[in-house]
Amino acid sequence: MGGASTMISMKMSTMLRTLAAVMVLTASQASAATGDWPQFGFTAEGRRDNTQETILTRKTVPHLVQKWSANIALAQPSVAVVANGIVYVAGANGGLYALDAATGAQLWKSGGSSAPAVADGVVYVGSRDGNVYALDAETGAVRWKAPTGIVESPISVAGPFVYAVATDGHVAAIDTVAGVVKWTTPPFGSGYRLSAPAVADGMIFVASTQRLSAFDARTGASLWVQNVGNTYFMSQPASYKGTIIVSDGFTLYAFDAKTGQTRWTSGEGDARDSSIALAGGHVYLHDVIGWLQNYDAATGQLVSSTATGLHPLYVTSAIANGVLYMAGNYNSGQQTTAYDTRTGKQLWQDTSTGTAVPIVSNGMLYVGSASQFTAYGLP
């Protein structure tokens, strides 16, 4: 009896462990399947493509209407994130606002100056007081703070680490649970022209003025450095099939992620002071003379160029479900516009807001201007 009982107990234990593993996997898959936009690049890879959006499509986007607007003086450029029904956005003079995603009602406000990132019920945000904070996503209560130096570039989260780029040009990796700084790099750039970090395949990539740097994501060891262009604009890097793609404002560059060797460049062109968005093997950006450009991410070849009649400066796009959203100051004032990624056709436009970075989440488009943050949805 003892042997049979032990055998039954072992089988039950195995079944319970298997069930627990299935439950964890299901929860993980459910979380991954949401349409939330939890960090600047949507994921730490930096592509700015919401691959889980199903409500806003090429057919439904033309019907977007304003749902609510909150009178908040926003940091410029302001970048919001969305997780579990809450929008988080940084204010102009410091302060992180948590708003109900459906109504715009303010839930709480806390310190913070960077674009935040949300993971597992925690909001991570950089601050001008020299710390990165972990805040309870529902209440704003401080869980921990980690000394990193002033952080104003967007935060990224990948695996067990929060990655932050300080204004003096060093990268810090912080344990997400304990708030302990695991490593920092020597400074490699400075000022406000520091990108959000992109994380992929165990590496972290950061663009600063005229250079792209790669580090080991676990140790912070420098892997390679590439000098890029001779302008002061650098987009956030984006990872695509072992390639890191970045724009310096005139030229698109693609580098082998492991070695830093150049795979292709797009060649000189008109000023493209536009961050990139990457979806379906294509890189999208907008140049300052009014062309929406679509490049093959594998070869760098120009696939299409569509005249928009708009002349933006320093815009960052978002893509969701085959629609590209852009917001910025144009020749005719601030505008937020949606385009079909296949044809470049304009699908929708609103001129009441448009100087902040757009994001798309669960059937809603969120974008701000200097003094208000606005949400659009379907009637």
C-alpha positions as CSV (number, residue, x, y, z in Angstrom):
1,M,0.0,0.0,0.0
2,G,2.8,2.4,0.9
3,G,4.4,1.9,-2.6
4,A,1.1,2.4,-4.4
5,S,0.3,5.4,-2.3
6,T,3.7,6.9,-3.0
7,M,3.2,6.3,-6.7
8,I,-0.2,7.9,-6.7
9,S,1.2,10.9,-4.8
10,M,4.1,11.2,-7.3
11,K,1.6,11.1,-10.2
12,M,-0.6,13.7,-8.6
13,S,2.4,15.9,-7.9
14,T,3.4,15.6,-11.5
15,M,-0.1,16.4,-12.7
16,L,-0.3,19.5,-10.5
17,R,3.1,20.8,-11.7
18,T,2.0,20.2,-15.3
19,L,-1.3,22.0,-14.6
20,A,0.5,24.9,-12.9
21,A,2.8,25.2,-15.9
22,V,-0.1,25.2,-18.3
23,M,-1.8,27.9,-16.2
24,V,1.3,30.1,-16.2
25,L,1.7,29.6,-20.0
26,T,-1.9,30.4,-20.6
27,A,-1.7,33.5,-18.4
28,S,1.5,34.5,-20.3
29,Q,-0.2,34.0,-23.7
30,A,-3.2,35.9,-22.5
31,S,-1.1,38.8,-21.4
32,A,0.9,38.7,-24.7
33,A,-2.4,38.7,-26.7
34,T,-3.7,42.0,-25.2
35,G,-3.7,45.1,-27.3
36,D,-1.9,47.2,-24.6
37,W,1.0,49.4,-25.6
38,P,3.2,49.1,-22.4
39,Q,6.4,50.8,-23.5
40,F,7.8,53.3,-26.0
41,G,8.6,50.9,-28.8
42,F,5.5,48.7,-28.0
43,T,8.0,46.0,-27.1
44,A,11.7,46.4,-26.1
45,E,12.6,45.6,-29.7
46,G,11.5,49.2,-30.7
47,R,9.5,48.5,-33.8
48,R,6.5,50.6,-32.7
49,D,4.0,48.2,-34.2
50,N,1.1,47.0,-32.1
51,T,0.8,43.5,-33.5
52,Q,-2.2,42.7,-31.2
53,E,-4.6,45.5,-32.3
54,T,-7.8,44.1,-34.0
55,I,-10.4,46.9,-33.6
56,L,-8.9,49.7,-35.5
57,T,-8.4,48.7,-39.2
58,R,-8.1,50.3,-42.6
59,K,-11.9,50.1,-42.8
60,T,-12.7,51.4,-39.3
61,V,-10.1,54.2,-38.8
62,P,-11.9,56.7,-41.0
63,H,-14.7,56.7,-38.4
64,L,-12.5,57.8,-35.5
65,V,-14.0,60.4,-33.2
66,Q,-12.8,62.2,-30.1
67,K,-13.8,60.3,-27.0
68,W,-12.2,62.5,-24.3
69,S,-9.5,65.1,-23.7
70,A,-7.6,65.9,-20.5
71,N,-6.1,69.3,-19.9
72,I,-2.5,68.4,-19.0
73,A,0.6,70.3,-19.9
74,L,2.7,67.6,-21.5
75,A,6.4,67.0,-21.7
76,Q,7.6,67.5,-25.3
77,P,7.7,65.2,-27.0
78,S,5.3,63.4,-24.7
79,V,5.0,59.6,-25.0
80,A,2.2,57.7,-23.3
81,V,1.9,54.0,-22.6
82,V,-1.2,51.9,-21.9
83,A,-1.6,48.8,-19.7
84,N,-4.7,47.2,-18.1
85,G,-7.1,50.0,-18.8
86,I,-4.8,52.8,-17.6
87,V,-2.9,55.4,-19.7
88,Y,0.4,56.7,-18.2
89,V,1.8,60.0,-19.5
90,A,4.5,62.4,-18.3
91,G,3.7,66.1,-17.6
92,A,5.8,69.1,-18.8
93,N,7.2,70.0,-15.3
94,G,7.7,66.5,-14.0
95,G,4.9,64.3,-12.8
96,L,3.5,61.1,-14.2
97,Y,-0.3,61.0,-14.7
98,A,-2.4,57.9,-14.6
99,L,-5.6,58.3,-16.5
100,D,-8.6,55.9,-17.0
101,A,-8.1,54.8,-20.6
102,A,-11.8,54.8,-21.4
103,T,-12.8,58.1,-19.8
104,G,-9.7,60.2,-19.2
105,A,-10.4,60.6,-15.5
106,Q,-7.2,61.1,-13.4
107,L,-6.6,58.1,-11.2
108,W,-3.3,59.3,-9.6
109,K,-0.3,61.5,-10.1
110,S,3.3,60.8,-9.1
111,G,6.9,61.9,-9.8
112,G,8.5,61.1,-13.1
113,S,9.8,62.9,-16.3
114,S,10.5,60.1,-18.8
115,A,8.2,58.1,-21.0
116,P,7.4,55.1,-18.6
117,A,7.2,51.4,-19.2
118,V,4.8,49.0,-17.5
119,A,5.3,45.3,-16.7
120,D,3.6,42.9,-14.3
121,G,1.6,45.6,-12.5
122,V,4.5,48.0,-12.0
123,V,5.2,51.3,-13.8
124,Y,8.9,52.2,-14.3
125,V,9.7,55.9,-14.9
126,G,12.8,58.0,-14.9
127,S,13.0,61.3,-13.0
128,R,14.9,64.6,-12.9
129,D,15.9,63.9,-9.3
130,G,18.4,61.3,-10.4
131,N,16.4,58.1,-9.8
132,V,14.3,55.6,-11.6
133,Y,11.1,54.7,-9.8
134,A,9.0,51.6,-9.6
135,L,5.4,52.5,-8.9
136,D,2.4,50.4,-8.2
137,A,0.4,50.6,-11.5
138,E,-3.0,50.9,-9.8
139,T,-2.2,53.3,-6.9
140,G,1.1,55.1,-7.8
141,A,2.7,54.0,-4.5
142,V,6.5,53.8,-4.7
143,R,7.8,50.3,-4.5
144,W,11.5,51.3,-4.9
145,K,13.8,53.9,-6.3
146,A,17.2,53.3,-7.9
147,P,20.0,55.9,-8.3
148,T,20.8,56.3,-12.0
149,G,21.3,59.9,-12.7
150,I,18.7,62.1,-14.5
151,V,16.6,60.1,-17.0
152,E,14.5,61.8,-19.6
153,S,14.7,59.2,-22.4
154,P,12.0,56.5,-22.5
155,I,12.4,53.5,-20.2
156,S,12.6,50.0,-21.6
157,V,11.8,46.7,-19.8
158,A,13.0,43.3,-21.0
159,G,13.2,40.1,-18.9
160,P,14.5,40.8,-15.4
161,F,15.8,44.3,-16.1
162,V,14.7,47.9,-16.5
163,Y,17.0,49.8,-18.9
164,A,17.4,53.5,-18.5
165,V,19.7,56.0,-20.4
166,A,20.8,58.9,-18.2
167,T,21.3,62.4,-19.6
168,D,25.1,62.1,-19.0
169,G,25.1,59.3,-21.6
170,H,25.4,56.1,-19.5
171,V,23.0,53.1,-19.5
172,A,21.9,51.5,-16.3
173,A,20.3,48.1,-15.8
174,I,18.1,47.7,-12.8
175,D,16.6,44.6,-11.3
176,T,12.8,44.9,-11.7
177,V,12.0,43.3,-8.4
178,A,14.6,44.5,-6.0
179,G,15.4,47.9,-7.6
180,V,19.1,47.2,-7.4
181,V,21.3,48.7,-10.1
182,K,23.1,45.6,-11.7
183,W,25.4,47.5,-14.0
184,T,26.1,50.8,-15.6
185,T,28.1,51.7,-18.7
186,P,30.7,54.5,-19.1
187,P,29.1,57.6,-20.6
188,F,29.0,57.4,-24.4
189,G,27.0,60.6,-25.3
190,S,25.1,63.3,-23.5
191,G,22.2,65.7,-23.6
192,Y,18.7,65.1,-24.8
193,R,19.5,63.4,-28.1
194,L,19.7,60.0,-26.5
195,S,17.3,57.3,-27.8
196,A,15.2,54.9,-25.9
197,P,17.1,51.7,-25.5
198,A,16.2,48.8,-27.8
199,V,16.7,45.3,-26.4
200,A,16.9,42.1,-28.5
201,D,18.7,38.7,-28.5
202,G,20.6,39.4,-25.3
203,M,21.8,42.8,-26.4
204,I,20.9,46.5,-25.8
205,F,21.2,49.2,-28.4
206,V,21.3,53.0,-27.8
207,A,21.6,55.8,-30.3
208,S,23.2,59.1,-29.4
209,T,24.5,62.0,-31.5
210,Q,26.4,60.4,-34.4
211,R,26.8,57.0,-33.0
212,L,25.1,53.7,-32.3
213,S,26.3,51.6,-29.3
214,A,25.7,47.9,-28.5
215,F,26.0,46.4,-25.0
216,D,25.6,43.0,-23.5
217,A,22.1,43.1,-21.8
218,R,23.2,41.0,-18.9
219,T,26.6,42.6,-18.0
220,G,26.7,46.0,-19.8
221,A,29.9,45.0,-21.6
222,S,30.5,47.1,-24.7
223,L,30.1,44.9,-27.8
224,W,30.6,47.4,-30.7
225,V,30.2,51.1,-31.6
226,Q,29.3,52.5,-35.0
227,N,29.7,56.1,-36.0
228,V,26.5,57.1,-37.9
229,G,26.1,60.2,-40.0
230,N,26.9,63.8,-39.1
231,T,23.6,65.1,-37.9
232,Y,22.2,65.7,-34.4
233,F,19.1,63.6,-34.9
234,M,18.9,59.9,-34.1
235,S,15.9,57.7,-34.0
236,Q,15.3,54.8,-31.5
237,P,17.0,51.7,-33.0
238,A,14.6,48.9,-34.1
239,S,15.5,45.2,-34.2
240,Y,14.5,43.1,-37.2
241,K,15.8,39.5,-37.8
242,G,19.2,40.0,-36.4
243,T,19.5,43.5,-37.8
244,I,19.4,46.9,-36.0
245,I,17.9,49.7,-38.1
246,V,18.3,53.4,-37.2
247,S,17.9,56.8,-38.9
248,D,20.2,59.8,-38.4
249,G,17.8,62.2,-39.9
250,F,19.0,61.8,-43.5
251,T,20.0,58.2,-44.0
252,L,18.7,54.9,-42.8
253,Y,21.3,52.4,-41.6
254,A,21.1,48.7,-40.9
255,F,23.8,46.9,-38.9
256,D,24.3,43.3,-38.1
257,A,23.2,43.1,-34.4
258,K,26.1,40.8,-33.3
259,T,29.0,42.3,-35.1
260,G,28.0,45.9,-35.9
261,Q,28.9,45.4,-39.6
262,T,26.9,47.5,-42.0
263,R,24.3,45.5,-43.9
264,W,22.9,48.4,-45.9
265,T,22.2,52.1,-46.0
266,S,19.4,53.9,-47.8
267,G,21.7,56.6,-49.2
268,E,21.4,60.3,-48.8
269,G,18.1,62.0,-49.2
270,D,15.9,64.8,-48.0
271,A,15.9,65.4,-44.3
272,R,13.9,62.7,-42.5
273,D,13.8,64.0,-39.0
274,S,11.3,61.2,-38.3
275,S,11.7,58.2,-36.1
276,I,11.1,54.9,-37.7
277,A,8.3,52.4,-37.4
278,L,8.7,48.8,-38.6
279,A,6.0,46.3,-39.6
280,G,5.7,43.4,-42.0
281,G,9.3,43.7,-43.1
282,H,9.0,47.4,-44.0
283,V,10.5,50.5,-42.5
284,Y,8.3,53.6,-42.5
285,L,9.3,57.3,-42.0
286,H,8.3,60.7,-43.3
287,D,10.6,63.3,-44.8
288,V,10.3,67.1,-44.3
289,I,9.3,67.9,-47.8
290,G,6.1,65.8,-47.6
291,W,6.9,62.2,-48.6
292,L,5.9,59.1,-46.6
293,Q,8.6,56.6,-47.4
294,N,8.4,52.8,-47.2
295,Y,11.7,50.8,-47.3
296,D,12.4,47.1,-47.5
297,A,13.8,46.2,-44.1
298,A,16.0,43.3,-45.5
299,T,17.6,45.3,-48.3
300,G,17.1,49.0,-47.7
301,Q,15.5,49.4,-51.1
302,L,12.8,52.1,-51.4
303,V,9.5,50.3,-52.0
304,S,7.2,53.3,-52.3
305,S,7.1,57.1,-51.6
306,T,3.7,58.8,-51.3
307,A,3.2,62.6,-51.3
308,T,1.3,63.7,-48.3
309,G,1.4,67.5,-48.7
310,L,2.5,67.7,-45.0
311,H,6.0,68.9,-43.8
312,P,6.6,67.5,-40.3
313,L,9.6,68.0,-38.1
314,Y,10.7,65.4,-35.5
315,V,7.8,63.1,-35.7
316,T,7.5,59.5,-34.4
317,S,5.0,57.1,-35.9
318,A,2.9,54.2,-34.6
319,I,1.7,51.3,-36.6
320,A,-1.2,49.0,-35.8
321,N,-3.1,46.5,-38.0
322,G,-1.9,48.0,-41.3
323,V,-2.4,51.6,-40.4
324,L,0.4,54.1,-39.7
325,Y,-0.3,57.1,-37.4
326,M,1.7,60.3,-37.4
327,A,1.4,63.4,-35.3
328,G,3.4,66.6,-35.3
329,N,3.7,70.3,-36.3
330,Y,3.2,70.6,-40.0
331,N,3.2,73.5,-42.4
332,S,-0.5,74.1,-41.7
333,G,-0.3,73.5,-38.0
334,Q,-0.6,70.5,-35.7
335,Q,-2.2,67.4,-37.1
336,T,-2.7,63.8,-36.4
337,T,-3.0,61.6,-39.5
338,A,-3.6,58.0,-40.3
339,Y,-2.3,56.3,-43.5
340,D,-2.8,52.9,-45.2
341,T,0.7,51.2,-45.0
342,R,0.1,49.4,-48.3
343,T,-0.8,52.4,-50.4
344,G,0.1,55.5,-48.4
345,K,-3.5,56.7,-48.8
346,Q,-4.7,59.1,-46.1
347,L,-7.5,57.4,-44.1
348,W,-8.2,60.0,-41.4
349,Q,-7.0,63.3,-40.0
350,D,-7.6,65.6,-37.1
351,T,-6.2,69.1,-36.6
352,S,-7.1,69.7,-33.0
353,T,-4.0,67.9,-31.6
354,G,-0.8,66.4,-32.7
355,T,2.5,67.4,-31.2
356,A,3.1,64.3,-29.1
357,V,3.9,60.7,-30.1
358,P,0.8,58.6,-30.9
359,I,0.0,55.2,-29.6
360,V,-2.8,52.7,-30.4
361,S,-4.3,50.4,-27.9
362,N,-7.5,48.3,-27.8
363,G,-9.4,50.3,-30.4
364,M,-8.2,53.7,-29.1
365,L,-5.7,56.2,-30.5
366,Y,-4.0,58.4,-27.9
367,V,-2.1,61.6,-28.8
368,G,-1.3,64.9,-27.2
369,S,-0.4,68.5,-27.8
370,A,1.3,71.1,-25.6
371,S,-1.7,71.5,-23.3
372,Q,-4.0,68.5,-23.8
373,F,-4.0,64.8,-24.1
374,T,-6.7,63.3,-26.3
375,A,-8.2,59.9,-27.0
376,Y,-10.0,58.8,-30.2
377,G,-12.2,55.8,-30.7
378,L,-15.0,54.5,-32.8
379,P,-18.6,55.9,-32.4
